[in-house]
Amino acid sequence: MESNKPVGGKLFTRTFIALFAIALIGMFFVAKRYVYGIGAVTNLNDGFPWGIWIAYDVVVGTALACGGYSMALLVYVFNKWEYHPLVRSALLTSMFGYTLAGVSVLIDIGRYWQAYNIIVPWYSNLHSVMFEVALCVGLYILVLWVEFAPAVLEKFKADALQTRLNKYLFAFIALGVLLPTMHQSSLGTMMLMAGYKLSPLWRTGFLPLLFLISAITMGYAVVIVESCLASLVFKRPLEMPLLARLSGVMPWLLAVYLVVRIEDVNLRGLLPQAFSGGMQSNLFLLENGLFLLPLLILIYPSNRRNPRLLFSAACSLLTAGGLYRFNTYIIGFDPGTGWQYFPSVAELLITFGIIAIELMGYAWFVKRLPVLPAMEPVQEKM
């Protein structure tokens, strides 16, 4: 098994302190939300009962946190063990992303004091897709922390406890593959409930499949982005041979996604609407253009070995996946009767605060725990 070591170094850098300040501002408005109610900090209304906290912090955020899930599919399901060095760092980003998505849900729920009802059997609606998403996400957060536990045990040299945990870890890995498969597709299923309130450019029976494929692909993209940024920030050698091979999976997934996405719109006779020039049609074109760009880049093996092209393709894919989810949940949704929604400053600051906490947590874990593979530091930048 490859060796992982803490990066080390100073924790309270200027960047860390700036993130801490952003987090404090966000937490101020979280406190205001709990003291004065959700209406004191949001622009949510009866037409738009969920906004940026669900659209970004949960729907986009969990897709950005699919690195651990995507790598588990590749390593443990398809037996590609050469990618195992990337698993622990991918698991860390997933753990923080999903945990903070769960926190966001508790902020977003109006009657947060009744959140425990989700685990009370006699209140469970087994026919509800929202129940399935909530249960799966909650269980997956627990699974991620258990899967990451060996890094903590390794740090404190708890060898006996780590050996005992390793005997049962396979069960958690299996759950770590099953649960995201269920809830990532179900995040698409949820918007089928909107019916004709959702624009036909996004309203399709293929929503569950499209959400699942794009989430898996975004998982590989975020592993590439995280690895490149970690190499740049911590002055480590780029893991280009590994990342170049990993990126070879992405064109196939992108091709399947785009064929299903575009052909579905075409067969339903909606291509003229896609080129009608309105905001929804323009965002539809931008969304799919951002999916097409990394396909055109990564289809050539030489481009996968170019750090800048690989990084740019991964960023384009993450932007495309995020925009697709925003379009589905916010832009393409029209409740009628004049309802409008744009996030308030407080909503945005709470979201920025949650992102800041995630980045601070990542920096602490990477610097203090054996997360990244042991490498000799380098002085040159990417």
KAVENMO-V789396 format. One record per backbone hydrogen bond with DSSP energy under -1.0 kcal/mol. NH is the residue of the N-H (numbers start at 0). CO is the residue of the C=O. If there is no record, write none. Layout:
nh: <NH/NH>
co: <CO/CO>
This chain:
nh: <4/6/12/16/17/18/19/20/21/22/23/24/25/26/27/28/29/30/31/32/33/34/35/36/39/40/41/44/54/55/56/58/59/60/61/63/65/69/70/71/72/73/74/75/76/77/79/80/82/83/85/86/89/90/91/92/93/94/95/96/97/98/99/100/101/102/103/104/105/106/107/108/111/113/114/116/117/118/119/122/123/127/131/132/133/134/135/136/137/138/139/140/141/142/143/144/145/146/147/150/152/153/154/155/157/158/161/162/163/164/165/167/170/172/173/174/175/177/178/180/181/182/183/185/186/188/189/191/192/194/196/197/198/201/202/206/209/210/211/212/213/214/215/216/217/218/219/220/221/222/223/224/225/226/227/228/229/230/231/232/233/235/242/243/244/245/246/247/248/252/253/254/255/256/257/258/259/260/261/262/263/264/265/266/267/268/269/273/275/281/282/283/284/285/286/287/288/289/290/291/292/295/296/297/298/299/302/305/309/310/311/312/313/314/315/316/317/318/319/320/321/322/323/324/325/326/327/328/329/330/331/333/338/347/348/349/350/351/352/353/354/355/356/357/358/359/360/361/362/363/364/365/366/367/368/370/373/377>
co: <371/365/10/12/13/14/15/16/17/18/19/20/21/22/23/24/25/26/27/28/29/30/31/32/36/37/37/47/50/51/51/53/54/55/57/59/62/65/66/67/68/69/70/71/71/72/73/78/79/80/82/83/85/86/87/88/89/90/91/92/93/94/95/96/97/98/99/100/101/102/103/104/109/110/111/113/114/115/116/119/120/124/127/128/129/130/131/132/133/134/135/136/137/138/139/140/141/142/143/147/148/149/150/151/152/156/157/158/159/160/161/164/167/168/169/170/171/173/174/176/177/178/179/181/182/184/185/188/189/191/193/194/331/198/198/203/205/206/207/208/209/210/211/212/213/214/215/216/217/218/219/220/221/222/223/224/225/226/227/228/229/230/238/239/240/241/242/244/245/248/249/250/251/252/253/254/255/256/257/258/259/260/261/262/263/265/264/269/272/277/278/279/280/281/282/283/284/285/286/287/288/291/292/293/294/296/299/302/305/306/307/308/309/310/311/312/313/314/315/316/317/318/319/320/321/322/323/324/325/325/326/196/335/343/344/345/346/347/348/349/350/351/352/353/354/355/356/357/358/359/360/361/362/363/364/368/2/234>
